[in-house]
Amino acid sequence: MMLYKLTDEMGNTYQGTQWGAGVEHTAAGSGGGLCSASVIHAYRHPILAALFNPIHAGFNSPQLWEAEGEVLLDDGLKVGCRKVKTLRKIPLPVITRNQRVRFSIYVALLNCTDPCFTAWAENWLSGRDRTKTAAWAAWAEAEAEAEAAAAAAQAAARVNLVEIIERAICDENEYEETQRGEGDSDVTISGA
């Protein structure tokens, strides 16, 4: 199956595992879950690798590789394989901060029932209010919904995250295009 593997700028993953074109590795451990020595991590889509690098691998200058592997475990964000073979380096998709924010809002809205958060989210998405003050006010009101957010994260494993981030990128690009046509806007996200 076609997969995607992140490495650092030198083609390494943690503990010095070297990857490159045609390189195959087999996980050393047995048993265990997705975050164990029994599997090698990869992604089902290049955009998921780019999106989740900051919370998974955390590479400062990541490289992305097309790879092959048989998926044993899948949490909806990344997959685990016993063996992975990297084939060739490919460009890493670029996701802007505002595209990430839009994606996060879309995912949160899948299960959020808090009217204050929903109102803030609609204002942010439309560009009516992207101020830090509005974001903090919404956060303060939505803090009580922490358990619902945890449920949303679990539910995210069951939704098509590629579709949501692609929608977020497209919508944010369209929004930015309209803003360029209207001149400077004081509607920004600051401090994020």
HUGIFEN-V888744 format. One record per residue. N is the residue number from 1. PSI is psi in whole degrees, 0 to 359 (999 if undefined). NEAR is the number of other C-alpha atoms within 10 Angstrom. Layout:
N	PSI	NEAR
N	PSI	NEAR
//
This chain:
1	141	9
2	128	16
3	182	25
4	133	28
5	132	27
6	141	29
7	172	24
8	184	18
9	342	13
10	3	13
11	19	18
12	154	17
13	184	17
14	151	10
15	26	6
16	18	9
17	119	10
18	131	15
19	161	23
20	182	16
21	124	14
22	10	11
23	132	13
24	138	16
25	151	14
26	135	14
27	140	16
28	326	12
29	179	11
30	154	11
31	195	9
32	177	10
33	201	13
34	325	18
35	62	11
36	172	15
37	0	16
38	353	19
39	160	25
40	132	23
41	146	27
42	180	27
43	153	24
44	343	20
45	143	17
46	325	21
47	329	20
48	324	19
49	314	26
50	318	18
51	318	22
52	0	14
53	314	16
54	331	11
55	352	8
56	281	13
57	320	16
58	30	13
59	134	17
60	321	11
61	72	9
62	151	22
63	149	20
64	135	22
65	137	26
66	142	21
67	166	24
68	145	20
69	162	21
70	121	14
71	125	22
72	323	14
73	146	16
74	119	17
75	10	12
76	341	17
77	310	20
78	168	22
79	163	22
80	133	24
81	150	21
82	316	20
83	142	19
84	137	26
85	121	22
86	138	23
87	305	20
88	153	15
89	139	18
90	162	12
91	139	11
92	126	16
93	145	13
94	127	11
95	120	15
96	166	13
97	315	11
98	328	18
99	321	21
100	318	16
101	313	17
102	315	22
103	313	23
104	320	15
105	314	20
106	315	20
107	316	20
108	322	21
109	346	17
110	326	14
111	359	16
112	133	19
113	1	13
114	117	16
115	328	12
116	314	15
117	316	24
118	318	17
119	315	12
120	315	21
121	315	23
122	320	16
123	319	15
124	312	21
125	322	20
126	345	13
127	2	19
128	324	12
129	105	19
130	24	19
131	156	17
132	321	15
133	314	12
134	321	17
135	316	18
136	321	12
137	317	13
138	320	19
139	315	15
140	319	12
141	325	13
142	356	19
143	325	13
144	345	11
145	21	14
146	320	11
147	323	10
148	324	17
149	322	19
150	320	13
151	323	13
152	321	18
153	319	15
154	321	13
155	333	14
156	332	18
157	343	14
158	3	12
159	167	13
160	91	11
161	329	20
162	315	16
163	320	11
164	316	16
165	324	22
166	320	15
167	317	16
168	316	23
169	313	19
170	311	13
171	319	17
172	321	22
173	318	15
174	317	12
175	312	14
176	325	14
177	319	11
178	326	11
179	322	14
180	326	11
181	339	8
182	4	9
183	193	8
184	141	8
185	142	9
186	15	10
187	101	14
188	165	14
189	124	18
190	150	10
191	9	6
192	999	8
//
